[in-house]
């Protein structure tokens, strides 16, 4: 992926806007308004830097990212590296 193909986003965790890799978690909430009966749909999606997810110990991100940060993290993910059980254990995960 070239730099011109990267999308600029704002991280919901730290507020920084850049083109670094993000973990986007989509969530849509639907409910019926108790007064009007109208169906209401709210977008509760969250977009966070992979770095910020690493700091919060997000298992999905840590499994694929290792210790890489920023654009190095993007290169690492695109390399297709899958962590070994030993690497996950070393990162503090209970892998059995």
C-alpha positions, 0 to 999 in steps of 0.5 A: 500500500502506498502513502497515497492510498492511506485514509486519514482518520481521527483516533477516538482514544487519543484524538490524533488525526493521521493515516496510521493503521486503525482498529475500527469496531462497528456497532449499530444500536437500534431501538424504538422510541417509547413515546413516538414508536419511531425506530431510532438507529445510532452509529456507535462505531469506534476507530482507534489507532492500533497503537492505542488498542495495543496500550489497552491490551486488545487481543486482536491487535496484539496478536497481529502487531507485536511491538511495532508502532505507527507506520512500522506497524502497518508494514508489519501487518502487511508482511503477513507475520502470524505470531507463534505461541511463544511470542503470544506467551511472551507478550503476556497472553494465556495461550494454554 
